[in-house]
Amino acid sequence: MTKKDNVHLETLLASGGRHPEDNYGIVNPPVYHASTVTSPTLAEWRARDFTKHITYGRMGTPTQKSLEEAVALVEGGDHAIAVSSGLASITTAISAFVESGDHILVSDSAYFPTRNFCNNVMAKYGVETTYYDPLIGGGISELLQDNTKVVLTEAPGSQTFEVQDIPAISAAAHARGAVVINDNTWGTPLYFRSFEKGVDVSVHAATKYIVGHSDAMLGIIVTTEEHYEKILMNFRYWGQHAAPDDCYLGLRGLRTMGVRLRQHQENALTMANWLKTRPEVTRVLFPALPDDPGHELWKRDFEGACGLFGLTLDKHHDDTALGAMLDGMELFAMGASWGGYESLILPGKPIRTATTWESTGTLLRLHVGLEHPDDLIADLEAGLDRLAAAAG
């Protein structure tokens, strides 16, 4: 399906990237496992264009192209590129725009592997990173230098869930010729309209809500016509590739993302409001709550919320007390990642260099899955009771 202005996003989720007429009328694009792609004539071999044609497995298969088309349609970008992981989407996008001697700005609340890449890879190649207060808004203009090529945003921020004023940051960045890359994994292509907010490149850990079933590693880069070829060439230089089976799982997940996200949001709001009643909880970090500091920006810029949020406890608990709570959980499992159907819980420890994360108690990150909220509440209630008993 091609882009149509009068079609709702839910319809694009269900129909984007589907071409049954090319596959014997089959509704879902098949999984193409490919390395070698042959040409019948020398003329066709000479005329190959990897930006448009299927030329080699690593450059993309019809399965990958279907996923890319669908995600770009939903988010409102001109093109998308599927890569091997969410981190690969970030590293491929950033490195497409910089060279030795350049400078980038990165939100101090960004995903830790992003910081790792900037500090240990970009620095090695002579690219300087400055971390900025995620709440800086248009004040970021004071940090922009003549050699600033990229401003990386993430809203809400990892672990601490600050909402950035991305339109203001984008306006300031564009005034100085910098490209804005936004990590839109939390907002998803459905709930944050990146290109309407001034973003140039939107990156996703599609492993999360796009796949939605905790069974594939996948990243997506969505961008405009202006920046597509530069990112595509960098994708090729780095030898990036998205596995065909994972692309298929991404397409499968995309079809139901709308209904899943609505349930994740409903469950998360139920859990967040219940947690606010618990004496052990001093703060719930969830922009969808009216009393959250980022709520007004979230309400202005987002179409909804997902199931990921944080909370702080009344004091810093040692591992004995935390273990008493977490080791006995029956529904909230401890595990990295999020966005799947299952609920998860992990202790957090934000790393900051430009700002200070201050909390009087332990930080926990919750992903609220698709289980019934009454059962999730019972699980957390029992866990908090164990915590209180162990803490004395």
C-alpha positions in Angstrom: 0.0 0.0 0.0 1.3 3.5 -0.9 1.0 6.5 1.4 -2.4 8.1 1.5 -3.2 11.2 3.6 -6.7 10.2 4.4 -5.9 6.7 5.7 -5.8 6.1 9.5 -2.6 4.8 11.1 -4.4 1.6 12.3 -5.1 0.9 8.6 -1.5 1.5 7.6 -0.4 -0.9 10.4 -2.5 -3.6 8.9 -1.9 -2.9 5.2 1.4 -1.2 4.8 4.1 -3.2 2.9 1.7 -5.8 1.7 1.7 -6.7 -2.0 -0.3 -10.0 -2.4 -0.4 -9.5 -6.1 3.4 -10.1 -6.2 3.1 -13.4 -4.2 0.3 -15.4 -5.7 -2.3 -13.6 -3.6 -0.7 -14.6 -0.3 -1.6 -12.1 2.4 1.8 -12.0 4.2 5.1 -11.4 2.4 7.1 -14.6 2.4 10.4 -15.0 4.1 13.2 -14.8 1.5 16.4 -16.4 2.7 19.1 -15.1 0.4 22.7 -14.4 -0.1 23.3 -14.8 -3.9 20.9 -13.0 -6.3 21.6 -13.9 -9.9 21.3 -11.8 -13.1 20.3 -13.5 -16.3 22.3 -11.2 -18.6 25.5 -9.2 -18.5 23.5 -6.0 -19.2 21.3 -6.6 -16.2 24.3 -7.4 -14.0 25.9 -4.1 -15.1 22.7 -2.2 -14.5 22.2 -3.3 -10.8 21.4 -0.6 -8.4 21.5 -1.7 -4.8 19.5 1.3 -3.6 16.5 0.2 -5.7 17.0 -3.5 -6.6 17.4 -6.8 -4.8 21.1 -7.4 -5.6 22.6 -9.4 -2.6 21.2 -10.8 0.6 23.0 -8.4 2.8 21.6 -5.4 0.9 18.0 -6.5 1.7 15.4 -9.0 0.6 11.8 -8.5 -0.4 10.9 -9.5 3.2 13.1 -6.6 4.5 11.7 -4.2 2.0 8.1 -5.0 3.0 8.9 -4.2 6.6 10.8 -1.0 5.7 7.9 0.2 3.6 5.3 -0.5 6.3 7.2 1.2 9.1 8.0 4.3 7.0 4.4 4.6 6.1 3.2 4.4 9.7 5.8 6.9 11.0 5.4 9.3 8.1 9.0 9.1 6.8 10.1 8.7 3.2 12.3 5.6 3.7 13.2 3.1 6.4 16.2 0.8 6.7 16.1 -2.4 8.8 19.3 -3.4 10.7 20.3 -6.1 13.1 19.4 -4.4 16.5 18.2 -1.2 18.1 21.8 -0.3 19.0 22.7 -0.9 15.3 20.1 1.6 14.3 21.6 4.2 16.6 25.3 3.6 15.7 24.5 3.4 11.9 22.6 6.6 12.0 25.0 8.6 14.1 28.1 7.5 12.2 26.5 8.4 8.8 26.8 12.1 9.6 30.1 12.6 11.3 33.8 12.5 10.6 37.0 13.1 12.6 36.9 16.6 14.2 33.1 16.8 14.4 31.0 17.3 17.5 27.7 15.7 18.6 25.2 16.4 21.4 23.6 13.5 23.2 20.8 13.6 25.9 22.2 12.8 29.3 19.3 10.5 29.8 20.0 8.4 26.7 20.1 4.6 26.5 23.4 3.5 28.1 24.7 1.6 25.0 24.4 4.9 23.1 26.7 6.5 25.6 29.0 3.6 25.4 29.3 3.9 21.6 29.9 7.6 21.8 32.6 7.3 24.5 34.4 4.3 23.2 33.9 4.3 19.4 33.2 7.9 18.3 35.9 9.2 20.6 38.4 6.8 19.1 37.7 8.3 15.7 38.0 11.9 16.8 34.3 12.7 17.3 33.6 14.7 20.5 30.4 14.1 22.4 28.8 16.6 24.8 26.0 15.4 27.0 23.2 17.8 27.7 20.3 18.2 30.2 17.4 16.4 28.6 15.1 19.3 29.8 17.2 22.0 28.1 14.7 22.6 25.3 15.6 25.5 23.0 18.5 26.4 25.3 20.5 23.7 23.5 21.4 26.5 21.1 24.1 27.6 23.6 25.8 24.2 23.3 25.7 24.0 19.5 29.1 24.5 17.9 30.2 25.2 14.3 31.2 21.6 14.0 28.1 20.1 15.7 26.7 17.6 13.2 24.2 15.6 15.2 21.8 16.2 18.1 20.5 12.9 19.6 17.3 13.0 21.5 15.4 10.3 23.4 12.0 10.9 24.8 11.2 9.8 27.4 14.7 9.2 28.7 15.9 5.8 29.6 15.2 4.8 33.2 14.2 8.3 34.3 11.5 9.1 31.7 12.1 12.9 31.2 10.1 14.2 28.2 12.2 16.4 25.9 10.9 19.4 24.0 11.9 17.9 20.7 10.3 20.6 18.4 12.3 23.3 20.3 15.5 21.2 20.2 15.0 20.5 16.5 14.4 24.2 15.6 17.6 25.2 17.4 19.6 22.3 15.8 18.4 23.1 12.3 19.3 26.8 12.7 22.9 25.7 13.0 22.8 23.0 10.4 22.7 20.0 12.7 20.7 16.8 12.1 18.3 15.6 14.8 18.2 11.9 15.5 15.5 10.7 17.9 15.4 7.4 19.6 11.6 6.7 19.3 11.5 3.2 20.7 9.2 4.2 23.6 6.9 6.4 21.5 6.8 3.9 18.6 6.0 5.0 15.0 2.3 5.1 16.2 2.5 7.3 19.3 5.2 9.9 18.4 5.1 11.5 14.9 8.8 12.2 14.5 8.8 14.0 11.3 5.9 16.3 12.3 8.1 17.3 15.3 11.2 18.3 13.4 13.1 15.1 13.6 15.4 14.1 10.6 16.1 10.5 11.6 14.0 8.3 13.8 15.6 5.1 15.2 13.9 2.2 16.9 14.8 -0.9 18.8 12.2 -2.8 16.8 13.0 -5.7 19.2 10.6 -4.0 21.5 7.0 -3.0 20.5 7.3 -3.5 16.8 8.2 -7.2 17.2 6.2 -7.3 20.4 6.8 -11.0 21.3 10.3 -11.1 22.7 11.6 -13.4 20.0 13.7 -11.3 17.5 16.5 -8.8 17.4 15.8 -5.9 15.0 16.4 -2.2 14.5 14.7 0.3 12.2 16.0 3.6 10.9 13.3 5.9 9.4 14.3 9.1 7.6 13.5 11.6 5.0 14.5 11.6 1.3 17.2 14.2 2.1 19.2 11.9 4.4 18.2 8.5 3.0 21.1 7.8 0.7 23.8 8.9 3.2 22.4 6.5 5.8 21.9 3.7 3.3 25.5 4.0 2.1 26.7 3.9 5.7 24.5 0.9 6.3 26.4 -0.8 3.4 29.8 0.3 4.7 29.3 -1.1 8.1 28.1 -4.5 6.7 24.8 -4.2 8.4 22.0 -6.7 7.8 18.6 -7.6 9.2 17.9 -11.3 9.3 14.9 -12.3 7.0 13.1 -14.3 9.8 13.4 -11.3 12.2 12.0 -9.0 9.5 9.1 -11.3 9.1 8.5 -11.3 12.9 8.7 -7.5 12.8 6.0 -7.4 10.1 3.9 -9.9 12.1 4.2 -7.7 15.2 3.5 -4.5 13.4 0.1 -5.7 12.3 -1.1 -5.9 15.9 0.9 -3.1 17.5 -2.0 -0.8 17.6 -4.2 -3.0 19.8 -1.3 -4.2 21.8 -0.1 -0.7 22.7 -3.6 0.3 23.8 -3.7 -2.6 26.2 -0.1 -1.9 27.4 -1.1 1.7 28.1 -4.3 0.8 29.9 -2.5 -1.8 32.1 0.4 0.5 32.8 -1.9 3.4 33.9 -3.7 1.0 36.2 -0.4 -0.2 37.7 1.0 3.3 38.0 -2.0 4.7 39.8 -2.0 1.7 42.2 1.7 2.1 42.9 1.1 5.7 43.9 -1.0 4.4 46.8 1.8 2.3 48.2 3.8 3.7 51.2 7.1 2.2 49.8 6.8 4.2 46.6 7.8 7.8 46.7 7.5 8.6 43.0 6.2 7.1 39.8 8.0 8.1 36.7 5.4 8.0 33.9 4.7 11.0 31.7 1.1 9.8 31.1 0.3 10.6 34.7 -1.2 14.1 35.2 1.2 14.9 38.1 4.3 13.9 36.2 6.7 16.8 35.4 6.7 15.9 31.7 3.0 15.4 31.4 2.2 18.6 29.5 4.9 18.1 26.9 3.8 14.4 26.6 0.2 15.5 26.1 1.2 18.0 23.5 3.6 15.8 21.5 2.5 12.2 22.0 -0.6 10.2 20.9 -0.3 7.7 23.7 2.0 5.9 26.1 3.4 2.4 26.2 3.9 0.0 29.1 7.4 1.1 30.3 7.9 3.4 33.3 9.9 3.7 36.5 9.4 4.3 40.2 11.5 5.2 43.2 11.2 3.5 46.6 11.3 5.2 50.0 15.0 4.4 50.6 18.0 2.8 49.0 17.6 -1.0 49.6 20.5 -3.4 49.7 20.5 -6.6 47.6 19.2 -8.6 50.5 16.0 -6.6 50.7 15.7 -6.2 46.9 16.3 -9.9 46.5 13.5 -10.7 48.9 11.2 -8.7 46.7 12.4 -9.6 43.2 13.4 -13.2 43.6 9.9 -14.2 44.6 8.0 -12.4 41.8 5.8 -14.8 39.8 4.7 -12.6 36.9 7.3 -9.7 36.8 10.4 -11.4 35.6 13.9 -9.9 35.7 15.2 -9.5 32.2 16.7 -6.9 29.8 14.6 -5.5 27.0 10.9 -4.7 27.1 8.0 -4.3 24.7 7.0 -7.9 24.7 3.7 -9.4 26.0 5.3 -10.3 29.4 5.9 -8.0 32.4 9.4 -7.3 33.5 11.1 -5.5 36.4 14.7 -4.4 37.0 16.6 -2.2 39.4 18.1 0.9 37.7 21.2 3.0 38.2 21.2 6.0 35.9 24.6 7.3 34.7 24.8 11.0 34.4 27.6 13.4 33.5 25.9 16.7 32.5 23.2 16.5 35.2 22.6 14.8 38.5 20.1 12.1 39.1 18.9 12.5 42.7 16.7 10.0 44.4 16.2 9.2 48.0 15.5 5.5 47.2 16.0 2.6 44.9 15.0 3.1 41.2 13.0 0.3 39.6 12.0 0.0 36.0 8.8 -1.8 35.1 7.5 -3.0 31.8 3.8 -3.8 32.2 2.8 -6.6 29.8 -0.6 -8.0 28.7 -1.4 -10.0 31.8 -4.5 -9.0 33.7 -3.7 -6.0 35.9 -5.4 -7.5 39.0 -2.9 -10.4 38.8 0.0 -8.0 38.3 -1.1 -5.9 41.2 -1.2 -9.0 43.4 2.3 -10.0 42.3 3.7 -6.5 43.0 1.8 -6.2 46.3 3.3 -9.4 47.6 6.7 -8.3 46.4 6.5 -5.0 48.2 5.3 -6.7 51.3 8.4 -9.0 51.2 10.6 -5.9 50.6 9.1 -4.1 53.6 9.6 -7.2 55.8 13.2 -7.7 54.8 14.0 -4.0 55.2 12.7 -4.1 58.7 
